[in-house]
Amino acid sequence: MEAIPPQRSLRSADRRSTGSRERAIRHDQDFELRAQTPVTDSRIDDGSSTARGLTGLFVALGLAVVSRFSFVHAQSFTMDEVAELSIAKGSIDQIVRTVDGFPPLYHLVLHGWLEIFGTDAGARWLSVLFGVLTLLCVWKLARILVGPRGAGWAATIFSVLPFHIWYSQEARAYSLYILLAALSLWLFFRARATNGWADWALFVAAGTAGMYAHYFFAILLGTLAICLLVEGRNETSSRRAWISLAVLAALCVPDLWLLRIDLTFQPTPHAGKPAFGPTGFGYTYFSFVSGYTIGPSMRELHTIGATEALRELMPWLPIVGLAVGYLAWSVVRAPAGGVALRPLLILCLVPVIMLGMLTRLGHIGYNVRYGSWVVVPVVVFLGAGVAQSIKRWEGKLALALVVAIFALARWNRVTLDRYREEDSRALAGFLQKQGLASRNVLVTAGYMAPSVSYYLDGDWTVGPVPGVSSEGDGLDEAVAVILAAEQAGTDIWLVYARPFHGDPGGLLLDRLQSAASRAERFAGIELYLVDRGKL
């Protein structure tokens, strides 16, 4: 046998190595190429379809801007927003050390934003900005997972989604939380397609930022790890993905120190939430569509049981279920080409289950907003469903029902006191017009006092009333606080808000019945004038 010259042998090995790398790259890109195939019967993505896709994106961006700018200051600052503003106005060291249940990233960003903007109103505009940027990430993610047509519909749905508009108009960390989740998802799947170190580095940066925005961002990273296990393909691609997750975990080690401190925030009485179960699981997805403003309000959910809440939701469940169910089924029954079905199902379902289990194990209570980012893959899924079914009358009907639900939810949020935040701003305006000698205000539940004080000038004294349990614990202390209020005269204003936390049995109001007269009612608030001489 003729010996192979060393140079020829090396060249042959190099060709084999090059061929292997090319095959690996083609294998990694196969996912992106399949996902970018349109979900419709038309498989041609020519220049005109690209132009239509960009036009659809610009339309969706316009809708997102209008919907999030509209009525941005229609609601009073909530007690949570007032707390966020207070934290953000502190020094950098104070922000990092504040015990509030959150990592410090949002407050640090808000701190710098307020320095530039100059007024507290700017805090909500920051959330609006985050909300609009999130739409771009949703569109980019959808192009990879469900193709251009599905991406256009997903962006359009997301632009008018009441659930996300809620968080885009609230000066809290959740707007940043959802943005970083959408960004991380897009960068992860893009890196899976290209397998470039630069793309993996961008994913690590976005994921690290997400971990410093909300502790439950770890659920997203855990879900992506499950996607890797289920969808593991090329060894090189998977190895780089696992390395990236490992680097991300190392960068988040300081987050554990912050978490240890912030866990002390959870035992406060008003932080408790219902335990996770089948009802909570279903209500999570209903909320993604209804935006908390169809059926029981957020306040009402504190006072009614699961059976009563389900009874109020019954007129809407068939409508929402049929519309969303049909769109989801259109994706599941469609040919696999063009839709990354398994990753989408994992992203839509697994995080809520993981979050529910974690909250039960941690005894911290379940709340939909902890997993609010899951709305991103859900909308991508719905976008694929519309793209797949829009040519059929059933698809058009399902889309029309979804749009009608969105419109009703938004109308309820803006016009009905039932779904509005506690209107501390209107309360303060009423008090300042009374011209009475008493400028002393006491608030139940006590943690609502800062939001009332925020809207009253320095001439007013605002204080909390101790909570009264449904068994009567704390009742005498609450009455003693009212009697001991330092103010000339015998009259005192009592702001009766969130009784489900401050007076769930109504015992305080019963004790004050002979001495208190209701002066006015606002969204979520009843105002009483109490004659202490009659107590």
Secondary structure, DSSP 8 states (H G I E B T S, - for coil): -----HHHHHHHHHHHHHHHHHHHHHHHHHHHHHHTS-SSS-----HHHHHHHHHHHHHHHHHHHHHHHTTTTSS---HHHHHHHHHHTS-HHHHHH--SSS-SHHHHHHHHHHHHH-STTHHHHHHHHHHHHHHHHHHHHHHHHTHHHHHHHHHHHHHT-HHHHHHHTS-STHHHHHHHHHHHHHHHHHHHHH--HHHHHHHHHHHHHHHTT-TTHHHHHHHHHHHHHHH---HHHHHHHHHHHHHHHHHTHHHHHHHHHHGGGTTSGGG-----SHHHHHHHHHHHHHTT-SSS-TTGGGTS-HHHHHHHHTTTHHHHHHHHHHHHHHHHTS-STT--HHHHHHHHHHHHHHHHHHHHHHTS---GGGGGGGHHHHHHHHHHHHHHHTTSHHHHHHHHHHHHHHHHHHHHHHH-GGGS---HHHHHHHHHTT--S--EEEEESGGGHHHHHHTS-TTSEEEE-----TT-TTHHHHHHHHHT---SSSEEEEEEE-HHHH-TT-HHHHHTTTTEEEEEEETTEEEEEEEGGG-
